Amino acid sequence: MQTISAIYQYRDLTGAVVHETLRYGPEKDFRQRRPGPDGQYIWSLQGIEPVLYRLPQITKAIKDGVPVFLTEGEKDADNLVKLGFEATTAAMGCGKWRKSYTEALKGAVVCICPDNDDAGWAHALNVLEEIYYDAEAVKIIRLPGPGKDVSDWIEAGGTAEALRDLADNEEISVPLSVYRFYDAQLLVMTPAELLTEIERLKTAPLRETPKLALVEYELRIWRQALKHRIPKRGGIDLSYATA
């Protein structure tokens, strides 16, 4: 029999509960509800504008210049709060991002901590694209290890100090499948073709490229790939690597 194992309340800036996520166990399942006008719960979020988890706290953090960590679930966000970070999430997980969430993160320094799977990475890239123009800075942090999410990483020994080090790391950590795409391109592109592609990206509209829509983000991955791969390709003039 499924029983309620946790209730996560989503509050507006006045502290009033807008909606709740209920977690059921032992099999992980979730349901959404919101307060009704007669004191009864309405088991749907239709007709309301959902808010980000811990909205009052993260709004204060943004004003104070404190980074906000964005996870894929309430449990992960709460566990990061226990480590001393400000964290949030959106109800119903991947693929549910709203413009109102972007507005709530305006001016924030955002560290996205996606689940360690293809859906999690796709969601992280989508959120990155959505908040890129409004946030002060955005970074995707790929937590090391075999665990699926933030909570798994913490349970395996992840610490606040380790997470701060990951957030400060200038390199972008990407899934092997994404990295292989760029690595494969380097194997078939001549130096001249690579320079042409980089120049195109520098001048292209930010949303033109379909693989990774943000040009600056893609350029940083190219630079990372170049740094690791070019020294292994003997006999090539390496001067173009600085491009």
C-alpha positions in Angstrom: 0.0 0.0 0.0 1.3 3.4 -1.0 1.6 5.9 1.9 2.6 9.6 2.0 6.3 9.8 2.8 6.8 13.5 2.3 4.8 16.7 1.6 6.6 19.5 -0.1 4.9 22.9 0.1 5.4 25.6 -2.6 4.8 29.1 -1.1 4.5 32.5 -2.7 6.4 35.6 -1.6 3.9 36.2 1.2 4.5 32.7 2.6 1.1 31.4 1.5 0.9 27.8 0.2 0.2 27.9 -3.5 0.4 24.1 -4.1 2.0 21.0 -2.8 3.8 17.9 -4.1 3.1 14.7 -2.2 5.7 11.9 -2.4 4.4 8.3 -1.9 6.3 5.2 -0.9 7.6 2.6 -0.8 7.3 2.8 -4.6 8.3 6.4 -5.6 5.2 8.2 -6.9 4.1 11.8 -6.8 0.8 13.7 -6.8 0.1 17.5 -7.0 -2.6 19.3 -5.1 -3.5 22.9 -4.1 -5.7 24.5 -1.5 -9.3 25.0 -2.5 -11.7 27.8 -1.6 -13.7 25.6 0.7 -10.7 24.3 2.7 -10.6 21.1 0.7 -7.7 20.1 -1.6 -8.0 20.2 -5.4 -5.9 17.4 -6.9 -4.7 19.4 -9.9 -2.6 22.5 -10.6 -4.8 23.5 -13.5 -6.0 27.1 -13.2 -3.1 28.4 -11.1 0.5 29.6 -11.9 2.9 27.2 -10.0 5.8 28.7 -8.3 9.4 27.6 -7.7 10.1 25.5 -4.6 11.3 27.7 -1.6 10.5 30.8 -3.6 10.8 33.3 -0.6 14.2 31.9 0.3 15.7 31.9 -3.1 14.3 35.4 -3.8 16.2 36.6 -0.8 19.3 34.7 -1.9 19.2 36.4 -5.3 19.0 39.8 -3.7 22.0 38.9 -1.4 24.1 37.6 -4.4 24.0 34.0 -3.1 24.1 31.3 -5.8 21.0 29.3 -6.3 21.2 25.5 -7.0 18.5 24.1 -9.2 17.8 20.4 -8.9 15.2 18.0 -10.4 13.3 17.3 -7.2 12.4 18.6 -3.8 14.3 16.0 -1.9 17.5 17.0 -3.7 16.9 20.7 -3.0 16.2 20.0 0.7 19.4 18.0 0.9 21.5 20.8 -0.6 19.9 23.2 1.9 21.0 20.9 4.7 24.6 21.3 3.3 24.2 25.1 3.6 23.2 26.0 0.0 20.2 27.8 -1.4 18.3 25.4 -3.6 15.1 25.1 -5.5 13.3 23.0 -8.1 10.1 23.0 -10.2 7.1 20.8 -9.6 6.7 17.7 -11.7 10.3 17.5 -12.8 11.8 17.4 -16.3 10.1 19.3 -19.2 7.9 21.5 -17.0 9.7 24.8 -17.1 7.6 28.0 -17.2 8.4 31.6 -18.1 7.4 32.6 -14.6 10.2 30.4 -13.2 12.6 32.3 -15.5 11.3 35.6 -14.2 11.8 34.4 -10.6 15.5 33.7 -11.3 16.2 37.0 -12.9 19.6 38.3 -11.8 20.5 35.0 -10.1 23.7 33.0 -10.2 22.3 29.6 -11.1 24.0 26.2 -10.7 21.9 23.5 -12.4 22.4 20.0 -10.9 20.6 17.6 -13.3 19.9 14.0 -12.8 22.6 11.8 -14.3 20.7 10.5 -17.4 19.8 11.7 -20.9 16.5 13.2 -19.8 18.2 15.1 -17.0 20.8 16.5 -19.3 18.2 17.5 -21.9 16.2 19.2 -19.2 19.3 21.1 -17.9 20.1 22.4 -21.4 16.5 23.5 -21.9 16.5 25.4 -18.6 19.9 26.9 -19.5 18.5 28.2 -22.7 15.4 29.5 -21.0 17.2 31.5 -18.3 20.4 32.5 -20.1 19.3 36.0 -20.9 17.8 36.8 -17.5 20.2 35.1 -15.0 23.4 36.8 -14.0 25.3 33.6 -14.7 24.4 29.9 -15.3 26.4 26.8 -15.0 25.5 23.1 -15.3 27.2 20.9 -12.7 27.6 17.2 -13.5 28.1 15.4 -10.2 30.7 12.6 -10.4 29.9 9.0 -9.6 27.4 6.4 -10.6 24.5 7.9 -8.6 21.4 9.3 -10.5 20.9 12.5 -8.6 22.1 15.0 -5.9 20.8 12.9 -3.1 22.6 9.8 -4.4 25.8 11.8 -4.6 25.5 13.1 -1.1 24.7 9.6 0.2 27.9 8.4 -1.5 30.0 10.9 0.4 29.5 14.2 -1.5 30.3 17.2 0.7 29.6 20.9 0.7 33.3 21.6 0.0 33.3 19.2 -2.9 30.2 20.9 -4.4 31.8 24.3 -4.0 34.8 23.1 -5.8 32.7 21.7 -8.7 30.8 25.0 -8.9 34.0 27.0 -9.1 35.5 24.7 -11.8 35.8 26.7 -15.0 35.5 23.6 -17.3 32.1 22.3 -18.4 31.5 18.7 -17.6 29.3 17.0 -20.2 27.9 13.5 -20.6 30.1 11.2 -22.7 27.5 11.0 -25.5 27.6 14.8 -25.9 31.4 14.9 -25.7 31.7 12.2 -28.3 29.7 14.3 -30.8 32.3 17.1 -30.6 35.2 14.7 -30.5 33.9 13.1 -33.7 33.6 16.5 -35.4 37.3 17.2 -34.5 38.4 14.0 -36.2 36.9 14.9 -39.6 37.4 18.7 -39.6 40.4 20.4 -40.9 41.9 23.3 -39.0 40.5 25.7 -41.5 37.0 24.2 -41.2 37.2 24.4 -37.4 38.1 28.1 -37.6 35.3 28.8 -40.0 32.8 27.0 -37.7 34.0 29.0 -34.7 33.8 32.3 -36.6 30.3 31.4 -37.7 29.2 30.6 -34.1 30.7 33.9 -32.9 28.5 35.9 -35.3 25.4 33.6 -35.5 22.1 34.4 -33.7 22.3 32.7 -30.3 19.4 30.4 -31.0 20.5 29.3 -34.5 22.5 26.2 -33.7 20.2 23.1 -33.1 22.6 20.8 -31.2 23.3 23.2 -28.3 21.4 26.4 -28.8 23.7 28.7 -26.8 26.7 29.8 -28.9 28.8 30.8 -25.9 28.2 27.4 -24.2 29.0 25.6 -27.4 32.2 27.6 -27.9 33.3 26.7 -24.4 32.8 23.0 -25.1 34.7 23.3 -28.3 37.6 24.9 -26.4 37.5 22.1 -23.8 37.5 19.4 -26.5 40.4 21.1 -28.3 42.4 21.3 -25.1 42.1 17.6 -24.5 42.2 16.2 -28.0 44.6 18.3 -30.1 47.8 17.4 -28.3 47.0 13.7 -29.2 46.9 14.5 -32.9 50.6 14.5 -33.9 51.8 16.2 -37.0 49.2 19.0 -36.9 49.9 22.7 -36.5 48.6 23.4 -33.0 48.6 27.2 -33.4 44.9 27.2 -34.4 43.9 25.7 -31.0 44.0 29.1 -29.4 41.0 30.2 -31.6 
